[in-house]
Amino acid sequence: MSTLATTITSPAAPANRHVEEVIRSAQYELSHLLRQRAEIMKRIGTVKQTLVCLAMVFGEDAFTPELLQLVGRGKPRKQPGFTRACRVVLMETATPLEARQGLRELQRRFPELVERHKDPLASVTTVFNRLVGYAEVRAFLNARGRRVWEWIAESNDVAGAVLPPAGSGLPSGTTSISKQ
């Protein structure tokens, strides 16, 4: 029986300044793009949350089916996804949620989804953490030292993005979703 020996070597240091400059440039561009993506995700979160609030205040009849689907409130699929349900719960809550609070809300609104999971609390925690990785949600410790999650929006006051400030010069009934 013969043995195959392989030697693993570390990559050689860049041989010239040109290669070093290309690497440095690519690293800078990647960092810049990741920062832009984080800002875009915050903006998307703000606009989605604003639209959800508008739908709750004025009813979903004012929205096209396409728009409802974009904000996760359209006609449910044959089997709505657990991640989508977690997004909806986090997007529509006014305060950060602990995993157990998120689970209770899911059980209230999407009981058929929760029933399919062997350990629903672990599933909620996993999805909430995955949404953090997607930059849709932020996680932090609350005053009691418990981990909580909240939908990322540019402002903590989404109502401020829905209703224009008094004296803003906008006509009555006009809404503003500009960055606060």
C-alpha positions as CSV (number, residue, x, y, z in Angstrom):
1,M,0.0,0.0,0.0
2,S,1.5,3.3,-1.0
3,T,0.9,6.5,0.9
4,L,0.5,9.9,-0.8
5,A,2.3,12.6,1.1
6,T,1.2,16.2,0.4
7,T,3.1,19.2,1.5
8,I,1.1,22.3,2.4
9,T,3.0,25.4,2.0
10,S,1.9,28.9,2.9
11,P,1.5,31.4,0.1
12,A,4.6,33.3,-0.7
13,A,4.8,36.9,0.2
14,P,3.9,39.2,-2.7
15,A,7.0,39.5,-4.9
16,N,6.5,43.1,-6.0
17,R,4.8,46.3,-5.1
18,H,2.3,46.0,-7.9
19,V,0.8,42.9,-6.4
20,E,0.8,44.5,-2.9
21,E,-1.0,47.6,-4.4
22,V,-3.6,45.4,-6.1
23,I,-4.3,43.6,-2.9
24,R,-4.5,46.8,-0.9
25,S,-6.9,48.3,-3.5
26,A,-9.1,45.3,-3.5
27,Q,-9.2,45.3,0.3
28,Y,-10.2,49.0,0.4
29,E,-12.9,48.5,-2.2
30,L,-14.3,45.5,-0.4
31,S,-14.4,47.4,2.9
32,H,-16.1,50.3,1.2
33,L,-18.7,48.1,-0.5
34,L,-19.5,46.4,2.8
35,R,-20.0,49.8,4.5
36,Q,-22.3,50.8,1.6
37,R,-24.3,47.6,1.9
38,A,-24.8,48.2,5.7
39,E,-26.1,51.7,5.0
40,I,-28.4,50.5,2.2
41,M,-29.8,47.7,4.4
42,K,-30.5,50.4,7.1
43,R,-32.3,52.5,4.5
44,I,-34.3,49.5,3.2
45,G,-35.3,48.7,6.8
46,T,-36.5,52.2,7.3
47,V,-38.6,52.3,4.1
48,K,-40.0,48.8,4.8
49,Q,-40.9,49.7,8.3
50,T,-42.5,53.0,7.2
51,L,-44.6,51.1,4.6
52,V,-45.7,48.6,7.2
53,C,-46.7,51.4,9.5
54,L,-48.7,53.1,6.7
55,A,-50.4,49.8,5.9
56,M,-51.3,49.4,9.6
57,V,-52.7,53.0,9.8
58,F,-54.4,53.3,6.4
59,G,-55.1,49.7,5.5
60,E,-53.4,47.5,2.9
61,D,-56.0,48.4,0.3
62,A,-54.0,51.4,-0.7
63,F,-51.0,49.2,-1.7
64,T,-50.5,47.2,-4.8
65,P,-50.0,43.4,-4.5
66,E,-46.4,43.9,-5.7
67,L,-45.7,46.4,-2.9
68,L,-47.3,44.2,-0.3
69,Q,-45.2,41.4,-1.4
70,L,-42.0,43.5,-1.2
71,V,-42.7,44.4,2.4
72,G,-43.7,40.8,3.3
73,R,-47.4,41.4,3.7
74,G,-48.7,40.0,0.5
75,K,-50.8,36.9,0.0
76,P,-49.1,34.2,1.9
77,R,-47.4,31.5,-0.1
78,K,-48.8,27.9,0.2
79,Q,-46.4,27.4,3.1
80,P,-45.1,30.8,4.4
81,G,-41.5,30.6,5.5
82,F,-40.3,30.8,9.1
83,T,-37.7,33.4,8.3
84,R,-40.3,35.6,6.6
85,A,-42.5,35.3,9.6
86,C,-39.6,36.3,11.9
87,R,-39.0,39.3,9.7
88,V,-42.6,40.4,9.9
89,V,-42.7,40.0,13.7
90,L,-39.5,42.0,14.2
91,M,-40.5,44.6,11.6
92,E,-43.9,45.3,13.2
93,T,-42.9,45.4,16.9
94,A,-42.3,48.7,18.6
95,T,-39.7,47.4,21.0
96,P,-36.7,45.0,20.9
97,L,-37.7,41.4,21.5
98,E,-36.2,38.6,23.5
99,A,-36.3,35.2,21.7
100,R,-39.1,34.0,24.0
101,Q,-41.2,37.1,23.2
102,G,-40.6,36.6,19.5
103,L,-41.6,32.9,19.8
104,R,-44.9,33.9,21.6
105,E,-45.7,36.4,18.8
106,L,-45.0,33.8,16.2
107,Q,-47.2,31.3,18.0
108,R,-50.0,33.9,18.1
109,R,-49.7,34.9,14.4
110,F,-48.2,31.9,12.7
111,P,-49.1,28.8,14.8
112,E,-48.8,26.4,11.9
113,L,-45.2,27.4,11.3
114,V,-44.2,27.0,14.9
115,E,-45.8,23.6,15.2
116,R,-43.4,22.2,12.5
117,H,-40.3,22.9,14.6
118,K,-39.0,20.4,17.1
119,D,-37.3,23.2,19.2
120,P,-39.1,26.4,18.2
121,L,-37.1,28.6,20.6
122,A,-33.8,27.4,19.1
123,S,-35.3,28.0,15.6
124,V,-36.3,31.6,16.5
125,T,-32.9,32.3,18.0
126,T,-31.1,30.9,14.9
127,V,-33.2,32.9,12.5
128,F,-32.9,36.1,14.5
129,N,-29.1,35.7,14.6
130,R,-29.1,35.0,10.8
131,L,-31.0,38.2,10.2
132,V,-28.3,40.0,12.2
133,G,-25.8,38.5,9.7
134,Y,-27.9,39.8,6.9
135,A,-27.8,43.3,8.5
136,E,-31.6,43.4,8.7
137,V,-31.7,43.1,12.5
138,R,-29.5,44.3,15.4
139,A,-28.9,42.3,18.6
140,F,-27.8,43.7,21.9
141,L,-28.2,43.2,25.7
142,N,-31.2,44.9,27.3
143,A,-31.2,46.6,30.8
144,R,-31.7,43.1,32.4
145,G,-28.7,41.7,30.5
146,R,-30.9,39.6,28.2
147,R,-30.2,39.4,24.5
148,V,-32.8,41.2,22.4
149,W,-33.2,41.8,18.6
150,E,-34.8,44.7,16.8
151,W,-35.4,45.6,13.2
152,I,-32.8,48.0,11.8
153,A,-34.1,51.3,10.7
154,E,-32.2,54.6,10.4
155,S,-34.2,56.2,13.2
156,N,-35.6,54.7,16.4
157,D,-38.8,56.7,15.7
158,V,-40.4,55.3,12.6
159,A,-43.5,57.5,13.2
160,G,-41.2,60.4,12.5
161,A,-40.5,59.0,9.1
162,V,-44.2,58.5,8.4
163,L,-45.6,61.9,9.5
164,P,-43.9,65.1,8.6
165,P,-42.7,67.3,11.5
166,A,-45.0,70.2,12.3
167,G,-44.0,73.3,10.4
168,S,-42.1,71.3,7.8
169,G,-43.7,73.1,5.0
170,L,-45.3,70.0,3.6
171,P,-49.1,70.2,2.9
172,S,-51.4,68.4,5.3
173,G,-51.7,64.7,4.4
174,T,-48.3,64.7,2.7
175,T,-45.8,62.1,4.1
176,S,-42.1,62.2,4.2
177,I,-39.8,59.2,4.3
178,S,-36.6,61.2,4.0
179,K,-33.6,60.4,6.3
180,Q,-34.2,62.0,9.7
